[in-house]
């Protein structure tokens, strides 16, 4: 009987191990067997940054070691190694490690020129996104797909998880407020992976010529999955908490409120010299955050570093209540706010004294319509 029990336990352990093994997340970049055949005997351009990894090795280094003919690298906002400030001018250059030419896709050259694409057969896109409309990597994706379509170049997207993929929220962008921080009529939080979003760009006709697109899908991914990024996607999103708070706090970038750039905890607290609070921080200029808002001035506000709640919706109360406390309300908003919101209605609603709940009701119709469109492009 004891022997039968031991055999049963052994079988149970094997089955449990097998189930766990099947559920291990496998990223698009890790599935080289799926895309290396597509790269054989091709001239390849890589759109990537510090998050473009296979395990602990940079994608470019890995592919070069596998004999892939990479001829050029294109880098988004924050640069190829991901160290530049938000909005900083990124210069073209040479990657010191590989000697490959690097073309910046931020600043005046957001879309690759035809001359920059000469001799390239395939563009390989591998960048970790955070699932928010004003996070500019999906804008770079749009321009890469558009330029590739115009020059008859194939695009392969190596898909990665969306750490904010568990919800959809925010006002739908009014195209009258289109900019690099908001190019398409989607909500602030769109709940899609980069691969799914690429399919939407094609399917919704947001580029005039459809791109020849292949998405290397992940294995064992779901939108409800919690995913902690192994590498910070940009200098001021250092951890999972900042990434989860980012869709709510980034609206403050269009106001006189600091979100902690120039501190050890960007996007994990907010404040201003005029707010009333027992909590305070003082922004200072540092790498990744030069000349932060309210530099060297004590800001009073709210500490979110140890908040237990994992946001499943945009918290609009923080912006609404901060506006109420501002003594010079005419100076609270700056011109960037409407671009971030994707509409002027949110600003006008806050000025009119609408509550967060009342404002969110006005988003519902647009969100319902978007969810219907989004459903067509979901992979996971």
URSULGI-V153555 format. One line per field, one symbol per residue. ss: DSSP state (a for helix, b for strand, c for the rest). Layout:
# URSULGI-V153555
ss: ???
This chain:
# URSULGI-V153555
ss: caaaaaaaaaaaaaaaaaaaaacccbcccccaaaaaaaacccbbbbbbccccbbccbbaaaaaaacccbbbbbbbcccccccccccccccccbbccccccbbbbccccccccccaaaccccbbbbbcccccbccccaaaaaaaaaaaaaacccbbbbbccccccccccbcccccaaacbccbccccccbccccaaaaaaaaaacccccccccbbbbccbccccccccccccccccccccaaaaaaaaaaaaaaabccbccccccccccbbbbccccccbbbbcccbccbccccccccbbbbbbcccccccccccccaaaaaaaaacccaaacbccaaaaaacccaaaaaaaccccaaaaaaccaaaaaaaaaaaaccccc
